[in-house]
Amino acid sequence: MKKPQFLTAVLVIACIIGGAMVGLMVFRHQEIKPPAHPGIEGLLWPSPRSLMPFTVTDHHGRPFALEQLSGKWSLLFFGFTHCPDICPITLSVLRDFYGKLAGANAAGDVQIIFVTVDPARDTPEQVANYVRYFHEQFIGLTGTEEQIATLTGQLGVLSYKVDNNENYAVDHSASVFLISPAGAWVGIFSPPQQAEDIHARFNAIRKFIDSQNK
């Protein structure tokens, strides 16, 4: 082969290889690019936050850790058992939401969790009586202030005592936090909440997240 022909052949081969490499890079970029936000209100996408390990105490007096969230869709609400209005209203909404899921046989992988922000007064027994009033399947969590802080800190939940007498109230977040079966914070339902709205948005989020894991 003559030198000009050889050089031409080399250039053609180099162009083919270069084009293939560019095409592969573009394909890989497109492949790993997260899908656009589906427009579901309250969905934290495309960067849901994975929870870090924590250990608190459930209403049976048993340890409750990050592992207990695995494989379940968990809706967490933070409050206290002496709460006069926000807590009972929100837990009633969650009871109705859970009832809608149960009525459609779709509650098997869903758990409703009440986390106290007043662990000094809310013993496991106190929390147990409180959550059972709303639904026997609800889970109540308490612990030391430090243990509760390992969970509230991850979700940005703020709370503080209104006064210092023995009948003090506690101001706190009224949002409901949605954790995926993979232990990631994927959604938030801000007040005011309605059971129908949470039901519709939860189903949409669950369908979307499940589609990304296939």
URGIBEL-V391373 format. One record per backbone hydrogen bond with DSSP energy under -1.0 kcal/mol. NH is the residue of the N-H (numbers start at 1). CO is the residue of the C=O. E is the energy in kcal/mol with one decimal. If there is no record, write none. Layout:
((NH:CO:E) (NH:CO:E))
//
This chain:
((6:2:-2.7) (7:3:-2.6) (8:4:-2.2) (9:5:-2.3) (10:6:-2.3) (11:7:-2.4) (12:8:-2.4) (13:9:-2.5) (14:10:-2.6) (15:11:-2.4) (16:12:-2.2) (17:13:-2.7) (18:14:-2.8) (19:15:-2.7) (20:16:-2.2) (21:17:-2.3) (22:18:-2.3) (23:19:-2.5) (24:20:-2.3) (25:21:-2.3) (26:22:-2.4) (27:23:-2.4) (28:24:-2.6) (29:25:-2.3) (30:26:-2.4) (31:27:-2.4) (32:28:-2.0) (43:40:-2.0) (44:186:-3.3) (49:185:-1.2) (51:183:-2.8) (56:64:-2.9) (57:142:-2.9) (58:62:-3.3) (59:140:-1.2) (61:58:-2.2) (64:56:-2.2) (66:54:-1.0) (68:65:-1.7) (69:66:-1.9) (71:181:-2.4) (72:69:-1.7) (73:109:-3.6) (74:179:-2.4) (75:111:-2.5) (76:177:-2.9) (77:113:-2.7) (79:115:-2.1) (83:80:-1.8) (89:85:-2.3) (90:86:-2.7) (91:87:-2.8) (92:88:-1.7) (93:89:-1.9) (94:90:-2.5) (95:91:-2.0) (96:92:-2.1) (97:93:-2.5) (98:94:-2.7) (99:95:-2.1) (100:96:-1.8) (101:97:-1.8) (102:98:-2.8) (103:99:-2.3) (105:102:-1.7) (106:101:-3.1) (110:107:-1.6) (111:73:-2.7) (113:75:-3.0) (114:139:-3.3) (115:77:-3.0) (116:141:-2.4) (117:79:-2.7) (121:118:-1.3) (122:118:-2.5) (123:121:-1.5) (127:123:-2.8) (128:124:-2.5) (129:125:-2.2) (130:126:-1.6) (131:127:-2.7) (132:128:-2.0) (135:131:-2.4) (138:135:-1.2) (139:112:-2.7) (141:114:-2.8) (142:57:-3.1) (148:144:-2.5) (149:145:-2.0) (150:146:-1.1) (151:148:-1.3) (152:148:-2.7) (153:149:-2.2) (155:151:-1.0) (157:152:-2.3) (160:171:-1.8) (162:169:-2.6) (168:165:-1.4) (171:160:-2.5) (176:189:-2.2) (177:76:-2.8) (178:187:-2.9) (179:74:-2.9) (180:184:-3.0) (183:180:-2.2) (185:49:-3.6) (186:178:-1.9) (187:178:-1.5) (188:42:-1.7) (189:176:-3.1) (198:194:-2.6) (199:195:-2.5) (200:196:-2.3) (201:197:-2.6) (202:198:-2.9) (203:199:-2.2) (204:200:-1.8) (205:201:-2.6) (206:202:-3.1) (207:203:-2.3) (208:204:-2.2) (209:205:-3.0) (210:206:-2.4) (211:207:-1.7) (212:208:-1.2))
//
